[in-house]
Amino acid sequence: MNATLTPELNAADRCDRCGAQAYVRARLGDGLELHFCAHHGREHLDKLRAVDDVHITDETHRLQEQETPAV
């Protein structure tokens, strides 16, 4: 899959472990993509980083962004 076609994770991307919204994508060299929620991403990131040919997109910082409260 071409990275330019899916630059960011969105609400339709779901965790492969539990089905929650995905905030971490691991794109392996053979084209396989794994999606993880923040919880499962933290659980598996160290092992994924040890893989030779992997590109990891970590958007967990989006969980920390605060919305402006409505007045």
DAZICOR-V859443 format. One record per residue. RES is the residue in three letters. PHI is phi as a letter, one per 20 degrees, with the letter a starting at -180 (none if undefined). OMEGA is omega in degrees with one decimal (none if undefined). D_FIRST is the distance of its C-alpha to the first C-alpha in whole Angstrom. Layout:
res->RES phi->PHI omega->OMEGA d_first->D_FIRST
res->RES phi->PHI omega->OMEGA d_first->D_FIRST
This chain:
res->MET phi->none omega->-178.7 d_first->0
res->ASN phi->f omega->-177.8 d_first->4
res->ALA phi->f omega->-179.0 d_first->6
res->THR phi->f omega->178.9 d_first->9
res->LEU phi->f omega->-179.2 d_first->8
res->THR phi->c omega->-174.6 d_first->8
res->PRO phi->f omega->-177.9 d_first->11
res->GLU phi->c omega->173.0 d_first->13
res->LEU phi->f omega->178.6 d_first->14
res->ASN phi->c omega->-174.9 d_first->16
res->ALA phi->f omega->178.8 d_first->19
res->ALA phi->f omega->178.5 d_first->17
res->ASP phi->e omega->-173.1 d_first->15
res->ARG phi->d omega->178.8 d_first->17
res->CYS phi->f omega->178.7 d_first->18
res->ASP phi->f omega->-179.4 d_first->17
res->ARG phi->e omega->-171.5 d_first->21
res->CYS phi->c omega->178.4 d_first->23
res->GLY phi->n omega->176.7 d_first->21
res->ALA phi->f omega->179.3 d_first->22
res->GLN phi->f omega->-178.4 d_first->20
res->ALA phi->e omega->175.4 d_first->17
res->TYR phi->c omega->178.9 d_first->18
res->VAL phi->c omega->175.6 d_first->16
res->ARG phi->c omega->173.0 d_first->13
res->ALA phi->d omega->-179.7 d_first->12
res->ARG phi->d omega->-178.2 d_first->9
res->LEU phi->e omega->-175.9 d_first->10
res->GLY phi->g omega->-179.2 d_first->10
res->ASP phi->e omega->177.4 d_first->10
res->GLY phi->n omega->178.2 d_first->6
res->LEU phi->f omega->175.8 d_first->8
res->GLU phi->d omega->174.0 d_first->9
res->LEU phi->d omega->179.3 d_first->12
res->HIS phi->d omega->-179.8 d_first->14
res->PHE phi->c omega->169.2 d_first->18
res->CYS phi->f omega->-178.9 d_first->20
res->ALA phi->f omega->-178.9 d_first->23
res->HIS phi->f omega->-178.6 d_first->25
res->HIS phi->f omega->174.0 d_first->23
res->GLY phi->f omega->177.4 d_first->21
res->ARG phi->f omega->-178.7 d_first->24
res->GLU phi->f omega->-171.8 d_first->25
res->HIS phi->d omega->-173.8 d_first->22
res->LEU phi->g omega->-179.3 d_first->21
res->ASP phi->f omega->179.1 d_first->24
res->LYS phi->f omega->179.1 d_first->22
res->LEU phi->f omega->179.4 d_first->19
res->ARG phi->f omega->179.3 d_first->20
res->ALA phi->f omega->178.6 d_first->22
res->VAL phi->f omega->-175.3 d_first->19
res->ASP phi->f omega->-172.9 d_first->18
res->ASP phi->d omega->-179.1 d_first->15
res->VAL phi->b omega->173.7 d_first->13
res->HIS phi->d omega->-176.7 d_first->12
res->ILE phi->d omega->172.5 d_first->14
res->THR phi->d omega->-178.7 d_first->14
res->ASP phi->d omega->-179.3 d_first->18
res->GLU phi->d omega->-179.0 d_first->19
res->THR phi->f omega->177.0 d_first->22
res->HIS phi->f omega->179.6 d_first->24
res->ARG phi->f omega->178.1 d_first->24
res->LEU phi->f omega->-178.3 d_first->26
res->GLN phi->e omega->-179.1 d_first->29
res->GLU phi->f omega->-179.4 d_first->29
res->GLN phi->d omega->176.3 d_first->32
res->GLU phi->e omega->174.8 d_first->32
res->THR phi->f omega->-178.5 d_first->35
res->PRO phi->f omega->177.4 d_first->38
res->ALA phi->f omega->-179.2 d_first->39
res->VAL phi->d omega->none d_first->43
